Amino acid sequence: MRRASIAAVVMAASLVAAGCGASSSQRADDASGHKRTTTTTTTTTTLPPTTTTTRPPVAGLRPGASGPAVAMLQQRLIALHYDIASADGNYGDATRQAVIAFQKVNGLDRDGVAGPQTLAKLQTASTPPPLVPGGGSTRVEVDVARQVLFFYEGGSLYKIVAVSTGFGGHFCDNGDCSTAVTPAGSFRVDGKVDGWQTGRLGRMYKPSYFNGNIAIHGAESVPSYPASHGCVRVPMSSADWIYAALSYGTPVYVINGPNVPAPFAGEAPSLTPDKDQRPGDVTPGVVPTTTPPQVTPTTRPPATTTRPPVSTAPTTKPPPTTTKP
């Protein structure tokens, strides 16, 4: 597919929509045009000119649209590793979230609409480079500043997903107060719940815990800005495969949060993050170092739902009973 054809097809679709969308005004028959046989004078009534109101063409594509132009948009996003299952030609929520992810990565307005700027950028866009080079064959990189998640599999970028992390403010629950941030650092998946989990702060779908009570989980509300209490929310359209892909021990690197991430020994260099979580911040660069600093992860209160303890039953069988009952 030629990249330039995306904008061309969208513009053609817009012009057709504009022409078909014009509403015709009501018409009245001009009966006075007939000749009158009983008089010598003819009265002509002139109707006011008909005004045709044409709606301006809709620029780009938006949720609810369908057709070949949408399919071409989806194909381009899939080629760039944004999370759309298939190019079915329907602009649903998965496509909207993929467009938002693309807009976040490329510094565009995060409205989920493939408008002129987004379509133009799609023609020249390339796959973003890794944030933690050498961070592991299978790993997760969460960029708090850009509000996106990068999933790597087999050493290559597999999917880019729009997320919503901690909103940065203070909150209290039953007298316990905390700050809603997603701390940066190097973590590993150490807990999973297969299904919906309801806690004091809300519901989570298939959470994969990696930092105390902070998890990557599906959510019904994933806005284009930081809005969580600290967890990494992902769209429901991405939640199932992410849960299945995050096995125990998978590295999770959170970049651009309050703490400096300390990559695991021998896997990646240290990074210098920005100290806040404002959208549009510059992605941190790599800082050469021989000994990564040791950082104690900031954890949240213990999870209310814990995994059942591993059985500690002895591995050897007791001696057989020699007496009969």
PyMOL commands that set and color helices and strands:
alter all, ss='L'
color gray80, all
select helices_A, chain A and resi 4-20+31-33+68-79+93-105+116-124+236-245
alter helices_A, ss='H'
color red, helices_A
select strands_A, chain A and resi 139-143+148-153+156-162+170-173+176-179+185-188+191-192+196-199+202-211+214-219+232-235+251-255+270-271+286-287
alter strands_A, ss='S'
color yellow, strands_A
deselect
rebuild
show_as cartoon
